[in-house]
Amino acid sequence: MNQFLRQLTSTQQVAALFLFVFGVLTLISVTTLLLSLRERRHPVHDEHWQRELDHSRSLLRTTWFMVVVFWIGWALGETVATVLFAILSFFALREFITLSPTRRGDHRSLLLAFFVVLPIQFWLVATAKFNLFTVFIPVYVFLAIPVASALADDPNHFLERNAKLQWGIMVCVYGLSHVPALLLLEFPNYEGKSAFLVFFLVGVVQTCMVVQHLLSRRSERQPFAPNVSRSFNWTTWGIGLAVAVVLGGLFTFITPFKFGQSLAMALIACVAGSMGHLVMKALKRDRGIPNWGQRGVGVTGANGLLDRIDALCFAAPIFFHSVRWYFGV
């Protein structure tokens, strides 16, 4: 089998990978559907079982969503992939801002964020201007947003309002823009295979999150930060990291990394993603909502999108810059 895969072109190898992933997800989906049908015909009055089944469906929908998005991006080319992620970024930022109170004085800053900052950031990604796209938002935009707000002549809660907008831009635009940027990294003898890097990143981060959530639902240990997350504790977090890092080592053959490098990169991505997910939970608690799609479902047009991509928004820039710095690409 290994020899057969080596004989395929890079495009065929990526296609085979997606075919395998879709096959596994289809098998899991069919199994979940059969369990749901069985539950309807023979109801089991067990709230714990019902919660587990609902949680499994939620995780499965999230995984399908992410895989389909990446498949469409790969199938239609790097430019289309960048546009696709720009659209996702737009809706994610819109969802974030909708749940963060704004004033009339914020309108200029919001227009700047949605219709100037976001397009320029993804244009810089599409044209592979890495040196500029990595500092455009943290330097230029973070200085420009308060200036636009000050010119609106509204000092009420000025610091709080600007901090919310800057944080939304950082997570929803800057963080997510690093995913299509991975497709443009060029390694020696790795031409046409950058989609594997995206798969590696998403695979290890998603595995870490799924394992952590499943174990925490069965764990009797006290949560470390109960006011932020009732499921986070160091034991389940460590197990989730360990499983994901081992998976990263098994994925070495699809990356330009050596075995030890794959382990290290998986660890970096998973720590960043899981801690980012915890941060986003803290933001949700501050807003008084259990998930990002709780309010304004008909307003944002992207019910719970941030819940699906929050870990990735934190993991992608850390992973991208770690890879680029260590390998000098």
Summary of the structure (lengths in Angstrom):
residues: 329
radius of gyration: 20.7
end to end distance: 30.9
largest distance: 67.1
contacts: 1029
relative contact order: 0.11
helix: 78%
strand: 0%
